[in-house]
Amino acid sequence: MKSIILDKNNKFFLEDYHLTHRKGIRHLSLGIVLFNKKNELLIHRKKELPMFPYSLWNISFHTDHFLNKTQPLKTPLKFSRSMLKDFYGFNKFKLKKIGIIEYREKFSDYFYENERMNLYFGFTHEIPSSVKSGYYEKCKFLSIEVIQEDIKLFPQFYTPWFKFIMIKHGSLFERDHLEKLKKELLDNIKPSQRQKFV
């Protein structure tokens, strides 16, 4: 696996995923926050992996190797769409880029996250029909209020970037903002298709 490194001159190059995280090198990532028609957020929990000796709740989708030898031409938005179809079986959803967030977090003495994340918000009327085997353990839709309260009580069960987005960018999850975003995305859907998203 390769990570996309952004150097001091804002030039990109590929670096080994494990080396990137051992040294805490700044790299690009992709985050998707997906809601249903009730403004509930889709979250998932990864299976325990060698580089992640724990199982934490995460945002709808997150990766930091979305441009590599197998996907050299896809933009972050195109990759986002293909991943939602691949991992969850979604066919009907709308996404919008919210912006870029940056954070640095130490997991252990040998693993650091130092990311510049392209963050997308979106909506779907569907429920997950599949979760890619071997990677995800569980996924579910929950209200923002329930998630926020659970993060306060059990922060150790959530990924650092999930907590960072929810705490540092909490206004993005307020009802007024979500309703405005939903309307904006609906305006780009044919009238005959809008009932599927509301």
PyMOL commands that set and color helices and strands:
alter all, ss='L'
color gray80, all
select helices_A, chain A and resi 17-23+76-88+144-153+155-157+160-168+170-173+175-186+191-197
alter helices_A, ss='H'
color red, helices_A
select strands_A, chain A and resi 2-6+12-16+27-35+41-46+57-58+61-63+93-108+111-124+136-142
alter strands_A, ss='S'
color yellow, strands_A
deselect
rebuild
show_as cartoon
